[in-house]
Amino acid sequence: MLKPKIHPFIPIIIGVISISLSAIFVKLAQADSGVIAFYRLLFSVLIMSPLFFYKHTHELKDLTKRDWIFSSIAGIFLAFHFILWFESLRYTSVASSTVLVTLQPLFAFIGTYFFFKEKFSVKTILSGVIAIMGSVLISWGDFKVSGSALYGDLLALIACALITAYLLFGQDVRKRVSLITYTMVVYSSSTICLFFYVLIKGESFGPYSSMTWLWFLLLAIIPNLLGHTLFNWAVKWVSTNVISIAVLFEPIGAAILAYFVFAEKLIATQIIGGIIVIVGILLFVVDIRVIKKFFRKILD
């Protein structure tokens, strides 16, 4: 395989920064959580539409009834993941919320255990215990600050479970369908779900300030499309384990950005708990050899 023109870690770093901006844009947007989620996905669908209609519409006829059902269910889970995660950011800090959402790999393993009977290994149990200890420490510290912060932490955990359900329902379809077509179907179903959610809740579709419309658009372009597209490009040159490690830096990036943008300061329990969670997920996702290889490549 030919070497890429740029080092793969440059797009990976940009990708991490891109997804780290998600929580910042959400807090800057002056709108209800359902509305922010709706416009994030609507704009993503509109931006993807030219490419989809130009090259991928023929793939729709190959989708089975099961594919449509599972993709639609995945879209509904994605919609409510965004609603609850965005809502959590109103009650707890960016750092706590994003760290707790990184527990997704553990939620995924629990899901595969119940649905696909995958067995627990000693490493899995150990990493799970470590990550849970970290999340408990974060929540305990937030509870000492305020009860509403703990409520935000709980919303973030439920949002984490929902994104896991989204991935579990979508993984079978994704094996047979291209990324563009699958994403288009899921985002479209999610957008429709959010439209009715906003309508039923009586939330406003507008008008909003020009800056809020900008945050809606940037949420679609930067975290949704740019961030994940860069990861999809990089995976051609590096292992998926490396991407998994990189994604764990999202809470760090988000916490640093929140400090400068919102003057959000970290308390000791958030710092220590966050480190423990990330170590636990790192242990779960990869082995020590891969971690060593990851940092060796960075230093090269």
C-alpha positions, 0 to 999 in steps of 0.5 A: 500500500502506498504511503499517504501524502500526509501523516495519518495522525494529522487527520486523526488529531483534527478529527478528535478536535472536531468531535470535541467541539460538539459539546461546545457548539451545543452549549452555545446554541440558544435552543431546546435540546430537541431542536438542536438535535433536529437541525444538526441531523437535518443539515447533515442530511441536506449536505450529504444529499448531492453525493447520495443522489448522484452515486448511491440511490440505486443501493436502496432497492437492495435494502430488505424489509429488515434493513429498513426496520433496523435502520429506522430503529437505529435512527430513533435511538440516535435521535434520543441519544442526542436529546438526552446528551444535549440535555445533560450539558444543561445540568452538568459540566462538559467534562463530566458529560463527555467522559461518561459518554465514552463508556459506550464500549462497555455498554456495547459489550454488555449488549453483545453479551445479552444479544450475541452471548459473547463471553466476559474475559478477565480483562473485560471485567477488570476494565469494566470495574475500573471504568465504573469506579471512575464514573462513580467518582465523577458522579459523587463529586458532582453530587457534592456540587449540586443535585442537578449536576448528578441529574446531568450525569445520569442523562449522559449515562442514558445517552451512552446506553442509547448510542450503544443501542443505535450501534447494535441495531445498525451493525448488521445493516452496515456490513452489507450497505455502503457508509453513505447509504446507511448514514443517509437512511439512519440520519433521515429516520432520525431527523423525522423522529426529531421533527415529531418530537419537537412538534409534540413537545411544542418547541420552536423551529425558529426564528433563531439568531444568526449565531444559533443558526451558525452553531446548528450548521457547524454541528452538522459540518464539523463533528458529524461530517468532518470528524467521522469522515477523517476517522474513516479515511485514517482507518485505511492507514492505521488500525481501528484500535488506534482510532479507538484510542484517539476517540478517548481524547474527546473528553480531554479536548472538550474539557480544555475547550470548555475551560477557555470558552465557558470558564468551566473549571475541573474539580479533583473528582472530575480529573481523577474520575475522568482519568480512571474512566479513560484508563478503564476503557483503554484497557477494554479496547486495546492491549498494552502492545497496541498502546505502546505502538500508538505512542511510539508512532506519535513520537516518530 
